[in-house]
Amino acid sequence: MILPSLLFSCSKEKQALKYPIEMSLDSIKAVSEMRVFTEGGIELDAKTDKKAIDGFLNRDYVEKTANGITYALSRFTEPAIEDYQGPEFKFYGAGTIKYAADIIGVKKYDDVTVMKSAVTNPVKDDPIVQSDLFKYKFALNSDGSYHYQYVVHKKSDQSLEVSLLYYKLVRYDDEGNRKQLAFGKVHNELNQPFVQTLKKSDTLAVKAYRLVYSVKE
């Protein structure tokens, strides 16, 4: 049973609450600048390396596939609040939580709670979830799927923030051939030691955001 103790710590408050409790999106806020790392985890300087950073962020890639050639439109765009307006958090008196779908598990790590969604996706469609790029590991299933999850920060008994990480990762083999291209936005955080695994010609860009939710009167 999943209890909403994440939000409501006082037993008297719990007894007085009227369920379901709904929390809707207020805003998206950046909690870091754009950070770009290269070989050995060296971080580029936002001012002196601006041209190189902008070139990487704006670059699209050509992928040669068995069915022909595809274009990976990997240019960076700031997240728009309209893209995340749909789901609301709903806390029910029976101890269940919904956020777009049923939340089927929670784990607490110091100041965050990771909520595992019932929704799954094939790992082959998003193989980056198997890497050490993300701080909070995805739950992988024996059928080759993984569960969506949300890294949640409690700000008060009336508000939550959900981590959102923009990432763009390009890696090459020893012969200089591109072996990995991964980009997008995910409800997770950067695993900082990962940057030290970058090798020659590899590049990683990340920027951290939070989706801010609150109870409406």
N, C-alpha and C positions, 0 to 999 in steps of 0.2 A: 504494500500500500504506500502510495506517495503522499506524504503530508506536506501542506503548505507552510511548514515551519520556516522555510526559506524567507518568508515575508513576515510572519506574525509570531513573535516570540513570547508575547505575554498571554498567559492562559485566560485572563479576564477579557482581553481584546478578542481572543478566539471565540469565546462564548457569545460575545456581542455582535459578531460579524454576521452579515447576511450574504449567503451564497446564492449564485456564483459571484465571485469577485472578478471584475474584468479590468484589464489594464491595456490601454491603447497607446499607439506610437505618438510621441511628441516631436521628436527631432532626431537627426543624425549628427553626431559631433566627432570631429577628428581628435584623437588623443595622441597622435604622433605626427611628425613630418614625414614626407616620403624619404625612405632610407634605401640606398642602393649599395649592394655588397658585391665584391669581386673575389678573385683568388685568395684563399686563406682567410676569408672573412674581412678583408680590408674594405672599409666603408668610404665611399666617394664623398667629397665635400660638395654640399649643395650649391655653393657659390663658384668655386674654382672649377668644378667638374660639371657645371650646369649643362653645357652643350652635350656632353656624353650621356648624362642622365636623361635629358629630354629626347635625345636620339633613341635611346633604348626604350623609353616609355611609349614613344610614338611609332615604333617600328611594328609593322605587320610581318608575318612570316609565310613562306610558301611551303606546303607539305606535299611531298610526293607519296601518293597512296596507290594501292593496287588498282583502284578504279579511276585513276587519273591524278590530277593536281587540284589541291584545295588551298584556299587562302585562310590562314588563321588571323582573324581580325583582333589582334591583341593590344590595340592601343589603349592606354589608360584613360578612363573617365571617372570623375568623382561619382560616388553613389548618390542617387536621387531619392528623396524621401518617398516619392510616388511609387518607387519600385518595391517598397517594403510596407506599404500601408495595409495590406490585406489581413494577415493574421493578428489576433489579439490573444493575450494571455487570459485564460479563464481558470480560476481556482474553484473547485467544488467542495462542498461540505463533506462529501464522502472521502475526501483526501486525494482526488485525482486532479490532474492538470492537463489542459489542452493548449496547444500552441500550433495552429494550422492542422495538427493531428494529435492523437493521444501521445502523451509523454509516458513512456513505459519504464523509465528508470532514471534515477538521479544519483550523482556522486559528488561529494563535497571535497574540494581541495583548497584548504586555507580560506581565502576570501572569495572564492568562486564556487558555483555549482554548475556541473555539466548535466544538462537534461538530454536524455536520449529519446529521439522520436521513434514512433512506430514505422515511419516512412523509411524505405530502403531504396538503394540504387545500386546497379551493377558496378563493381570495382573496376571492371575493364573500361567503363565509360569515364572514369575519373581516377586513374591509377595513382595520382598524387596523394590520395588518402592513406596509402600504405607507407609513405615516406616519413622521415623524421622532421619534416618542415614545420609541422604544427605541434604546439605545446601539449594539447590534449588529444590523445589518441582516439581515432574513430573505432567503433565497435564493428569488427569484421565477422562475417558469418561464413559457415562452411559451404554455403551454396554460391559463394563468390559475390556476395552483396555486402554493403555496409549500411549502417544506420546514420541518418542525418542526426546532428546534435547541435546544441546551443550552449555556449559558455555564458553564464548569467552572473552578473554582479548585483548584489543587493545594495541599494543606496539608502533606502528607508523602508518603513512599513507600507509606504504608498508608492514606491517606485523601484524599478529595475532597469539595468542596462545590459544589453546583449552585445557581446564582442562581434566585430565584423572586421575581417582582415583582407585587404587587397594584396594580391601577390602576383608576381610575374617571374618565372624561373626558366632560364635557358642554360642547358648543360651540353658539353661536348666530350667526345672520346679523345683518346691520345693521338688519333690521326686528324683531329680537327673537324670531324663530322658531328653534326648536331644529333644528340641522342635523346634529348628531352626538351619539351616545350610545354609548360603548364602555366595557366594564368586564370584569374577570376577573383571572386570574392567569396569568403567562407566565414561561417560563424565560429571562429577559432582565434588563436593568437600565435605569434611567432615563437618557435622553439629556438632561442638565441644560439645555442651551441651548433645548430645546423649550419650556420654561415661559415664555420671553420672547415666544412667539408667541401666548399667550392674549390674547383681546380682551375687550371689555366683556361681562360676565355669564358668561364661560367659567369653568369650574372644573375642576381636576385634583387628584385625591388619589392618593398613592402610598405604599407601604410595602414595604421590601425585606427579604427573608428569604434563608436558605440551607438547602438540604437537605444534611445531613451524612451521608456514606457512608464506610465503612471495611471493610478486610479482616478477616474473622473467622477466628480460629484453629480 
